[in-house]
Every structure is written in structure tokens, then in C-alpha cells.
Amino acid sequence: VSKAVEKLGAGEIMLNCIDMDGQCKGYDHALMKAVSDAVTIPVIASSGAGKESHFSDVFSETNVQAALAAGMFHRKEVEISVVKKHMAD
């Protein structure tokens, strides 16, 4: 499917793993890697972040170009500034 949407002209893929959504256990690296390796357009990892290391992990273990999170910030479990500092280190 990812190759098909790229061929149809998609500029990026926001990849949401519904099984990881809200779990706060990290992104689905196998899925993120499979899709990001299959296409040339940017892939955005979504669903699963629960701590700052989940961001560095998904970047080091896959080829995604971006990662997003919402719940952990809305629930104030992790501050955005903590993630930014972690990524800068």
C-alpha cells in the first residue's frame, strides 16, 4: 500500500500503528522500518510514544524522517522541553 500511495503522488506518509496507540511502550519499529525502507517519501512515525527515549529509538532503529506524539504531552506525562533536550544530547 505504501508504494502505491507514493506512486499516486503522496508527498509523505503519516504511519499510525493502532495497536500501539495509547500504549506508551514506544513506536512499532518493525512496521516503521518496513514502510520507511519501502518508499522514498518521508515517513512520520505515530502512535506509541510514552517517554523521551522512544523518539531517539525510532530514529536510530528505522529510517523514519519524523515522529509525533500527542497523548503523553496532553496528559503532561512528559514535557516537550524534556524531549527536545533529549534529542539535542
N, C-alpha and C positions, 0 to 999 in steps of 0.2 A: 504494500500500500504506500509506503513512504517513497519508493522510487516512482510510483505512478503519480503521486501528487507533485513531486518535483518535476516530472516530465510535463505535467499540465500547467506548470508555471508558478507553483508555490515559491515564495521567497524565503520561507523559514518554516520550521515545524515546532510547535509547542507540544511536547510529548508528555502527556499526563498518564501515569500508571495508577488507575483507580484502586488497585489492590493495596498500594502504599499510601493512598490519600488519607491524611489524618493519623497515620500510624506513628509518625515522628521517629522512624527507625532508619531513615536515610532513603535515598533515591534507589530505584531499581536499576542497578548498574548494568546488568545483563541486557535489559531492554534498551537502555540509553546507548550502550555501546553498539548493539546490533543496528539500531537505526542510524546513529551518527556515523558509523562506518559504511553504511549502505548509500548515503546521499552526499552531495557536495554542498547543499544549502545548510545554513545554520540550524542547529537543533537546540531547543531550550528545554532543560530538564525541569519537570514539575512533579509535585506530589511526593511527600515523604520526609522533607527536611524537618529536623527537630532540634538540632544543635549546630553550632558553627562549623564543626569538622565535617559535617555532611556536604558542605559546599566544596571544600578542598578535596574531599574524597571523590566526588563525582567528576571534578575536573582532572584529577590525576589518574583516574581509572577508566575514563571514557573520553570520547572526542567531542562532547557537547561544547557549544560556544557560550552558553549562558545557563543559569539555574535560577529558579524563582521559588519563593516561599511566601506564604501569607499567614496561615493559622498560627504559627509559632510567634509571629510578630503581633498579631491581633490579640492573642492571649497573653502577651507580654512575658512569654517563657524565655525568650532571647531578645536582646535589644539589637537593633540594626547596627549600631555602632560596634558592638562586640563582633559581629560577623565581618564588618569592614576591617576592623583591626586584625582579626584572624587571617583574613585573606591578604592583607598587606604584609604580614610577617613571613 
